[in-house]
Amino acid sequence: ELLKGTACENGCEIELMYAEADFPFANQLVLLVQSQLKDIGVTIKLDSVDQPTLIERLVAGNFTIAPGANNSGGAFPDKLINDALLSTSGIKAEFTGYNSPEMDALVKEVVTTDGAARQEAEKKVSALFAKDRPFVTYATRVRGQASSLPSDTIAIVGSSLVIATSK
């Protein structure tokens, strides 16, 4: 149902770039993603590259899907929200190419306010994220991103592997 109206509505093939050196569990992760997406008609072609190639292609936006990780050392999600959603962050919305001036302004509002104002801004970020769906959660404690999928290609609910679509 979530694929209706997308390029993958009747099945599609997507390349998943990964580097074994990036995560000790990369080989298992990509097989898990490949197996689970097959169940909804998405064929994953695996592209194993060395780590320098992975980084070069991430920075250039020359990939479709790539597993990755982002974390924050504090109790506040400010680093994560900046890295994941800001087009101007150091990793440019986690290498996804997501670029929304409206989201950039809302993220700034979140990280520069507190209390009720922050909570209201967080609600606005959530609403815009749900509307734009620049990437979505797929599996617990694992994250990934994509740069060149057609808009709204994949929308699967989970808790941490993020599959992104560029717009």
Contact map, one row per residue, 1 for C-alpha under 8 A:
11110000000000000000000000000000000000000000000000000000000000000000000000000000000000000000000000000000000000000000000000000000000000000000000000000000000000000000000
11110000000000000000000000000000000000000000000000000000000000000000000000000000000000000000000000000000000000000000000000000000000000000000000000000000011100000000000
11111111100000000000000000000000000000000000000000000000000000000000000000000000000000000000000000000000000000000000000000000000000000000000000000000001111000000000000
11111101100000000000000000000000000000000000000000000000000000000000000000000000000000000000000000000000000000000000000000000000000000000000000000000000000000000000000
00111110100000000000000000000000000000000000000000000000000000000000000000000000000000000000000000000000000000000000000000000000000000000000000000000000000000000000000
00111111100000000000000000000000000000000000000000000000000000000000000000000000000000000000000000000000000000000000000000000000000000000000000000000111110000000000000
00101111111100000000000000000000000000000000000000000000000000000000000000000000000000000000000000000000000000000000000000000000000000000000000000000101100000000000000
00110111111100000000000000000000000000001100000000000000000000000000000000000000000000000000000000000000000000000000000000000000000000000000000000000000110000000000000
00111111111100000000000000000000000000000000000000000000000000000000000000000000000000000000000000000000000000000000000000000000000000000000000000000000000000000000000
00000011111100000000000000000000000000001000000000000000000000000000000000000000000000000000000000000000000000000000000000000000000000000000000000000000000000000000000
00000011111110000000000000000000000000011110000000000000000000000000000000000000000000000000000000000000000000000000000000000000000000000000000000000000000000000000000
00000011111111000000000000000000000000001110000000000000000000000000000000000000000000000000000000000000000000000000000000000000000000000000000000000000000000000000000
00000000001111100000000000000000000000000111100000000000000000000000000000000000000000000000000000000000000000000000000000000000000000000000000000000000000000000000000
00000000000111110000000000000000000000000111100000000000000000011000000000000000000000000000000000000000000000000000000000000000000000000000000000000000000000000000000
00000000000011111000000000000000000000000001111000000000000000111000000000000000000000000000000000000000000000000000000000000000000000000000000000000000000000000000000
00000000000001111100000000000100000000000001111000000000000000111100000000000000000000000000000000000000000000000000000000000000000000000000000000000000000000000000000
00000000000000111110000000000000000000000000011110000100000000111110000000000000000000000000000000000000000000000000000000000000000000000000000000000000000000000000000
00000000000000011111010001000100000000000000011110000100000000000110000000000000000000000000000000000000000000000000000000000000000000000000000000000000000000000000000
00000000000000001111111001000000000000000000000111100100000000000000000000000000000000000000000000000000000000000000000000000000000000000000000000000000000000000000000
00000000000000000111111111100000000000000000000111100000000000000000000000000000000000000000000000000000000000000000000000000000000000000000000000000000000000000000000
00000000000000000011111101000000000000000000000001100000000000000000000000000000000000000000000000000000000000000000000000000000000000000000000000000000000000000000000
00000000000000000111111101000000000000000000000000100000000000000000000000000000000000000000000000000000000000000000000000000000000000000000000000000000000000000000000
00000000000000000011111111000000000000000000000000000000000000000000000000000000000000000000000000000000000000000000000000000000000000000000000000000000000000000000000
00000000000000000001111111100000000000000000000000000000000000000000000000000000000000000000000000000000000000000000000000000000000000000000000000000000000000000000000
00000000000000000001001111111000000000000000000000000000000000000000000000000000000000000000000000000000000000000000000000000000000000000000000000000000000000000000000
00000000000000000111111111111100000000000000000000000000000000000000000000000000000000000000000000000000000000000000000000000000000000000000000000000000000000000000000
00000000000000000001000111111110000000000000000000000000000000000000000000000000000000000000000000000000000000000000000000000000000000000000000000000000000000000000000
00000000000000000000000011111111000000000000000000000000000000000000000000000000000000000000000000000000000000000000000000000000000000000000000000000000000000000000000
00000000000000000000000011111111100000000000000000000000000000000000000000000000000000000000000000000000000000000000000000000000000000000000000000000000000000000000000
00000000000000010100000001111111110000000000010000000000000000000000000000000000000000000000000000000000000000000000000000000000000000000000000000000000000000000000000
00000000000000000000000000111111111000000000000000000000000000000000000000000000000000000000000000000000000000000000000000000000000000000000000000000000000000000000000
00000000000000000000000000011111111100000000000000000000000000000000000000000000000000000000000000000000000000000000000000000000000000000000000000000000000000000000000
00000000000000000000000000001111111110000001000000000000000000000000000000000000000000000000000000000000000000000000000000000000000000000000000000000000000000000000000
00000000000000000000000000000111111111000011100000000000000000000000000000000000000000000000000000000000000000000000000000000000000000000000000000000000000000000000000
00000000000000000000000000000011111111100000000000000000000000000000000000000000000000000000000000000000000000000000000000000000000000000000000000000000000000000000000
00000000000000000000000000000001111111110000000000000000000000000000000000000000000000000000000000000000000000000000000000000000000000000000000000000000000000000000000
00000000000000000000000000000000111111111111000000000000000000000000000000000000000000000000000000000000000000000000000000000000000000000000000000000000000000000000000
00000000000000000000000000000000011111111111000000000000000000000000000000000000000000000000000000000000000000000000000000000000000000000000000000000000000000000000000
00000000000000000000000000000000001111111100000000000000000000000000000000000000000000000000000000000000000000000000000000000000000000000000000000000000000000000000000
00000000001000000000000000000000000111111100000000000000000000000000000000000000000000000000000000000000000000000000000000000000000000000000000000000000000000000000000
00000001011100000000000000000000000011111110000000000000000000000000000000000000000000000000000000000000000000000000000000000000000000000000000000000000000000000000000
00000001001111000000000000000000000011111111000000000000000000000000000000000000000000000000000000000000000000000000000000000000000000000000000000000000000000000000000
00000000001111000000000000000000010011001111100000000000000000000000000000000000000000000000000000000000000000000000000000000000000000000000000000000000000000000000000
00000000000011110000000000000000110011000111110000000000000000000000000000000000000000000000000000000000000000000000000000000000000000000000000000000000000000000000000
00000000000011110000000000000000010000000011111000000000000000000000000000000000000000000000000000000000000000000000000000000000000000000000000000000000000000000000000
00000000000000111100000000000100000000000001111100000000000000000000000000000000000000000000000000000000000000000000000000000000000000000000000000000000000000000000000
00000000000000111100000000000000000000000000111110000000000000000000000000000000000000000000000000000000000000000000000000000000000000000000000000000000000000000000000
00000000000000001111000000000000000000000000011111000000000000000000000000000000000000000000000000000000000000000000000000000000000000000000000000000000000000000000000
00000000000000001111000000000000000000000000001111101100000000000000000000000000000000000000000000000000000000000000000000000000000000000000000000000000000000000000000
00000000000000000011100000000000000000000000000111111100000000000000000000000000000000000000000000000000000000000000000000000000000000000000000000000000000000000000000
00000000000000000011110000000000000000000000000011111110000000000000000000000000000000000000000000000000000000000000000000000000000000000000000000000000000000000000000
00000000000000000000000000000000000000000000000001111111000000000000000000000000000000000000000000000000000000000000000000000000000000000000000000000000000000000000000
00000000000000000000000000000000000000000000000011111111100000000000000000000000000000000000000000000000000000000000000000000000000000000000000000000000000000000000000
00000000000000001110000000000000000000000000000011111111110000000000000000000000000000000000000000000000000000000000000000000000000000000000000000000000000000000000000
00000000000000000000000000000000000000000000000000111111111000000000000000000000000000000000000000000000000000000000000000000000000000000000000000000000000000000000000
00000000000000000000000000000000000000000000000000011111111100000000000000000000000000000000000000000000000000000000000000000000000000000000000000000000000000000000000
00000000000000000000000000000000000000000000000000001111111111100000000000000000000000000000000000000000000000000000000000000000000000000000000000000000000000000000000
00000000000000000000000000000000000000000000000000000111111111100000000000000000000000000000001000000000000000000000000000000000000000000000000000000000000000000000000
00000000000000000000000000000000000000000000000000000011111111000000000000000000000000000010001000000000000000000000000000000000000000000000000000000000000000000000000
00000000000000000000000000000000000000000000000000000001111111000000000000000000000000000000000000000000000000000000000000000000000000000000000000000000000000000000000
00000000000000000000000000000000000000000000000000000000111111100000000000000000000000000000001110000000000000000000000000000000000000000000000000110000000000000000000
00000000000000000000000000000000000000000000000000000000111111110000000000000000000000000000000000000000000000000000000000000000000000000000000000110000000000000000000
00000000000000111000000000000000000000000000000000000000110011111100000000000000000000000000000000000000000000000000000000000000000000000000000001110000000000000000000
00000000000001111000000000000000000000000000000000000000000001111100000000000000000000000000000000000000000000000000000000000000000000000000000001111000000000000000000
00000000000001111000000000000000000000000000000000000000000000111110000000000000000000000000000000000000000000000000000000000000000000000000000111110000000000000011000
00000000000000011100000000000000000000000000000000000000000000111111000000000000000000000000000000000000000000000000000000000000000000000000000111000000000000000000000
00000000000000001100000000000000000000000000000000000000000000001111100000000000000000000000000000000000000000000000000000000000000000000000011110000000000000001000000
00000000000000000000000000000000000000000000000000000000000000000111110000000000000000000000000000000000000000000000000000000000000000000000011110000000000000000000000
00000000000000000000000000000000000000000000000000000000000000000011111000000000000000000000000000000000000000000000000000000000000000000000011100000000000000000000000
00000000000000000000000000000000000000000000000000000000000000000001111100000001000000000000000000000000000000000000000000000000000000000000001000000000000000000000000
00000000000000000000000000000000000000000000000000000000000000000000111110000011000000000000000000000000000000000000000000000000000000000000000000000000000000000000000
00000000000000000000000000000000000000000000000000000000000000000000011111111011000000000000000000000000000000000000000000000000000000000000000000000000000000000000000
00000000000000000000000000000000000000000000000000000000000000000000001111100000000000000000000000000000000000000000000000000000000000000000000000000000000000000000000
00000000000000000000000000000000000000000000000000000000000000000000000111111000000000000000000000000000000000000000000000000000000000000000000000000000000000000000000
00000000000000000000000000000000000000000000000000000000000000000000000111111000000000000000000000000000000000000000000000000000000000000000000000000000000000000000000
00000000000000000000000000000000000000000000000000000000000000000000000101111110000000000000000000000000000000000000000000000000000000000000000000000000000000000000000
00000000000000000000000000000000000000000000000000000000000000000000000101111111100000000000000000000000000000000000000000000000000000000000000000000000000000000000000
00000000000000000000000000000000000000000000000000000000000000000000000000011111110000000000000000000000000000100000000000000000000000000000000000000000000000000000000
00000000000000000000000000000000000000000000000000000000000000000000001100011111111000000000000000000000000000000000000000000000000000000000000000000000000000000000000
00000000000000000000000000000000000000000000000000000000000000000000011100001111111100000000000000000000000000000000000000000000000000000000000000000000000000000000000
00000000000000000000000000000000000000000000000000000000000000000000000000001111111111000000000000000000001000000000000000000000000000000000000000000000000000000000000
00000000000000000000000000000000000000000000000000000000000000000000000000000111111111001000100000000000001000000000000000000000000000000000000000000000000000000000000
00000000000000000000000000000000000000000000000000000000000000000000000000000011111111001111110000000000000000000000000000000000000000000000000000000000000000000000000
00000000000000000000000000000000000000000000000000000000000000000000000000000001111111000001110000000000000000000000000000000000000000000000000000000000000000000000000
00000000000000000000000000000000000000000000000000000000000000000000000000000000111111101001110001000011001000000000000000000000000000000000000000000000000000000000000
00000000000000000000000000000000000000000000000000000000000000000000000000000000111111111001100001110011001000000000000000000000000000000000000000000000000000000000000
00000000000000000000000000000000000000000000000000000000000000000000000000000000000011111001100011111001000000000000000000000000000000000000000000000000000000000000000
00000000000000000000000000000000000000000000000000000000000000000000000000000000000001111111100000000001000000000000000000000000000000000000000000000000000000000000000
00000000000000000000000000000000000000000000000000000000000000000000000000000000011011111111100000000000000000000000000000000000000000000000000000000000000000000000000
00000000000000000000000000000000000000000000000000000000000000000000000000000000001000011111000000000000000000000000000000000000000000000000000000000000000000000000000
00000000000000000000000000000000000000000000000000000000001000000000000000000000001000011111111000000000000000000000000000000000000000000000000000000000000000000000000
00000000000000000000000000000000000000000000000000000000000000000000000000000000001111111111111111000000000000000000000000000000000000000000000000000000000000000000000
00000000000000000000000000000000000000000000000000000000000000000000000000000000011111111011111111100000000000000000000000000000000000000000000000000000000000000000000
00000000000000000000000000000000000000000000000000000000000000000000000000000000001110000011111110000000000000000000000000000000000000000000000010000000000000000000000
00000000000000000000000000000000000000000000000000000000011010000000000000000000000000000011111110000000000000000000000000000000000000000000000011100000000000000000000
00000000000000000000000000000000000000000000000000000000000010000000000000000000000000000001111111000000000000000000000000000000000001000000000011100000000000000001110
00000000000000000000000000000000000000000000000000000000000010000000000000000000000000100001111111100000000000000000000000000000000000000000000000100000000000000000011
00000000000000000000000000000000000000000000000000000000000000000000000000000000000011100001100111110000000000000000000000000000000001000000000000000000000000000000011
00000000000000000000000000000000000000000000000000000000000000000000000000000000000001100000100011111010000000000000000000000000000000000000000000000000000000000000000
00000000000000000000000000000000000000000000000000000000000000000000000000000000000001100000000001111111000000000000000000000000000000000000000000000000000000000000000
00000000000000000000000000000000000000000000000000000000000000000000000000000000000000100000000000111111100000000000000000000000000000000000000000000000000000000000000
00000000000000000000000000000000000000000000000000000000000000000000000000000000000000000000000000011111110000000000000000000000000000000000000000000000000000000000000
00000000000000000000000000000000000000000000000000000000000000000000000000000000000011000000000000111111111000000000000000001001000000000000000000000000000000000000000
00000000000000000000000000000000000000000000000000000000000000000000000000000000000011110000000000011111111100000000000000000000000000000000000000000000000000000000000
00000000000000000000000000000000000000000000000000000000000000000000000000000000000000000000000000001111111110000000000000000000000000000000000000000000000000000000000
00000000000000000000000000000000000000000000000000000000000000000000000000000000000000000000000000000111111111000000000011011000000000000000000000000000000000000000000
00000000000000000000000000000000000000000000000000000000000000000000000000000000110011000000000000000011111111100000000011001000000000000000000000000000000000000000000
00000000000000000000000000000000000000000000000000000000000000000000000000000000000000000000000000000001111111110000000000000000000000000000000000000000000000000000000
00000000000000000000000000000000000000000000000000000000000000000000000000000000000000000000000000000000111111111000010010000000000000000000000000000000000000000000000
00000000000000000000000000000000000000000000000000000000000000000000000000000000000000000000000000000000011111111100111011000000000000000000000000000000000000000000000
00000000000000000000000000000000000000000000000000000000000000000000000000000100000000000000000000000000001111111100010000000000000000000000000000000000000000000000000
00000000000000000000000000000000000000000000000000000000000000000000000000000000000000000000000000000000000111111100010000000000000000000000000000000000000000000000000
00000000000000000000000000000000000000000000000000000000000000000000000000000000000000000000000000000000000011111110110000000000000000000000000000000000000000000000000
00000000000000000000000000000000000000000000000000000000000000000000000000000000000000000000000000000000000001111111111000000000000000000000000000000000000000000000000
00000000000000000000000000000000000000000000000000000000000000000000000000000000000000000000000000000000000000001111111000000000000000000000000000000000000000000000000
00000000000000000000000000000000000000000000000000000000000000000000000000000000000000000000000000000000000000000111111100000000000000000000000000000000000000000000000
00000000000000000000000000000000000000000000000000000000000000000000000000000000000000000000000000000000000001001111111110000000000000000000000000000000000000000000000
00000000000000000000000000000000000000000000000000000000000000000000000000000000000000000000000000000000000011111111111111000000000000000000000000000000000000000000000
00000000000000000000000000000000000000000000000000000000000000000000000000000000000000000000000000000000000001000111111111100000000000000000000000000000000000000000000
00000000000000000000000000000000000000000000000000000000000000000000000000000000000000000000000000000000000000000001111111110000000000000000000000000000000000000000000
00000000000000000000000000000000000000000000000000000000000000000000000000000000000000000000000000000000011011000000111111111000000000000000000000000000000000000000000
00000000000000000000000000000000000000000000000000000000000000000000000000000000000000000000000000000000011001000000011111111100000000000000000000000000000000000000000
00000000000000000000000000000000000000000000000000000000000000000000000000000000000000000000000000000000000000000000001111111110000000000000000000000000000000000000000
00000000000000000000000000000000000000000000000000000000000000000000000000000000000000000000000000000000010000000000000111111111000000000000000000000000000000000000000
00000000000000000000000000000000000000000000000000000000000000000000000000000000000000000000000000000010011000000000000011111111100000000000000000000000000000000000000
00000000000000000000000000000000000000000000000000000000000000000000000000000000000000000000000000000000000000000000000001111111110000000000000000000000000000000000000
00000000000000000000000000000000000000000000000000000000000000000000000000000000000000000000000000000000000000000000000000111111111000000000000000000000000000000000000
00000000000000000000000000000000000000000000000000000000000000000000000000000000000000000000000000000010000000000000000000011111111100000000000000000000000000000000000
00000000000000000000000000000000000000000000000000000000000000000000000000000000000000000000000000000000000000000000000000001111111111000000000000000000000000000000000
00000000000000000000000000000000000000000000000000000000000000000000000000000000000000000000000000000000000000000000000000000111111110000000000000000000000000000000000
00000000000000000000000000000000000000000000000000000000000000000000000000000000000000000000000000000000000000000000000000000011111110000000000000000000000000000000000
00000000000000000000000000000000000000000000000000000000000000000000000000000000000000000000000000000000000000000000000000000001111111000000000000000000000000000000000
00000000000000000000000000000000000000000000000000000000000000000000000000000000000000000000000000000000000000000000000000000000111111110000000000000001001000000001100
00000000000000000000000000000000000000000000000000000000000000000000000000000000000000000000000101000000000000000000000000000000100111110000000000000001000000000001111
00000000000000000000000000000000000000000000000000000000000000000000000000000000000000000000000000000000000000000000000000000000000011111000000011000000001000000111100
00000000000000000000000000000000000000000000000000000000000000000000000000000000000000000000000000000000000000000000000000000000000011111100000000000000011110001111000
00000000000000000000000000000000000000000000000000000000000000000000000000000000000000000000000000000000000000000000000000000000000000111110001000000000000111111110000
00000000000000000000000000000000000000000000000000000000000000000000000000000000000000000000000000000000000000000000000000000000000000011111001000000000000111111110000
00000000000000000000000000000000000000000000000000000000000000000000000000000000000000000000000000000000000000000000000000000000000000001111111000000000000001111100000
00000000000000000000000000000000000000000000000000000000000000000000000000000000000000000000000000000000000000000000000000000000000000000111110000000000000001111000000
00000000000000000000000000000000000000000000000000000000000000000000000000000000000000000000000000000000000000000000000000000000000000000011111000000000000000111000000
00000000000000000000000000000000000000000000000000000000000000000011100000000000000000000000000000000000000000000000000000000000000000000011111100000000000000011100000
00000000000000000000000000000000000000000000000000000000000000000011110000000000000000000000000000000000000000000000000000000000000000001110111110000000000000011110000
00000000000000000000000000000000000000000000000000000000000000001111100000000000000000000000000000000000000000000000000000000000000000000000011111000000000000001111000
00000000000000000000000000000000000000000000000000000000000000001111000000000000000000000000011100000000000000000000000000000000000000100000001111100000000000000111100
00000000000000000000000000000000000000000000000000000000000000111100000000000000000000000000001100000000000000000000000000000000000000100000000111111000000000000011110
00000000000000000000000000000000000000000000000000000000000011111000000000000000000000000000001110000000000000000000000000000000000000000000000011111000000000000001110
00000000000000000000000000000000000000000000000000000000000011111000000000000000000000000000000000000000000000000000000000000000000000000000000001111100000000000000110
00000000000000000000000000000000000000000000000000000000000000010000000000000000000000000000000000000000000000000000000000000000000000000000000001111110100000000001110
00000110000000000000000000000000000000000000000000000000000000000000000000000000000000000000000000000000000000000000000000000000000000000000000000011111100000000000111
00000100000000000000000000000000000000000000000000000000000000000000000000000000000000000000000000000000000000000000000000000000000000000000000000001111100000000000111
00100110000000000000000000000000000000000000000000000000000000000000000000000000000000000000000000000000000000000000000000000000000011000000000000000111111000000000100
00100111000000000000000000000000000000000000000000000000000000000000000000000000000000000000000000000000000000000000000000000000000000000000000000001111111000000000100
01100101000000000000000000000000000000000000000000000000000000000000000000000000000000000000000000000000000000000000000000000000000000010000000000000001111100000011100
01100000000000000000000000000000000000000000000000000000000000000000000000000000000000000000000000000000000000000000000000000000000010110000000000000001111110000000000
01000000000000000000000000000000000000000000000000000000000000000000000000000000000000000000000000000000000000000000000000000000000000011100000000000000011111000000000
00000000000000000000000000000000000000000000000000000000000000000000000000000000000000000000000000000000000000000000000000000000000000011100000000000000001111100000000
00000000000000000000000000000000000000000000000000000000000000000000000000000000000000000000000000000000000000000000000000000000000000001111000000000000000111111000000
00000000000000000000000000000000000000000000000000000000000000000000000000000000000000000000000000000000000000000000000000000000000000001111100000000000000011111000000
00000000000000000000000000000000000000000000000000000000000000000000000000000000000000000000000000000000000000000000000000000000000000001111111000000000000001111100000
00000000000000000000000000000000000000000000000000000000000000000010000000000000000000000000000000000000000000000000000000000000000000011111111100000000000001111110000
00000000000000000000000000000000000000000000000000000000000000000000000000000000000000000000000000000000000000000000000000000000000000111110011110000000000000011111000
00000000000000000000000000000000000000000000000000000000000000001000000000000000000000000000000000000000000000000000000000000000000000111100001111000000010000001111100
00000000000000000000000000000000000000000000000000000000000000001000000000000000000000000000000100000000000000000000000000000000000011110000000111101000010000000111110
00000000000000000000000000000000000000000000000000000000000000000000000000000000000000000000000100000000000000000000000000000000000011100000000011111111110000000011111
00000000000000000000000000000000000000000000000000000000000000000000000000000000000000000000000111000000000000000000000000000000000001000000000001111110000000000001111
00000000000000000000000000000000000000000000000000000000000000000000000000000000000000000000000011000000000000000000000000000000000001000000000000000110000000000000111
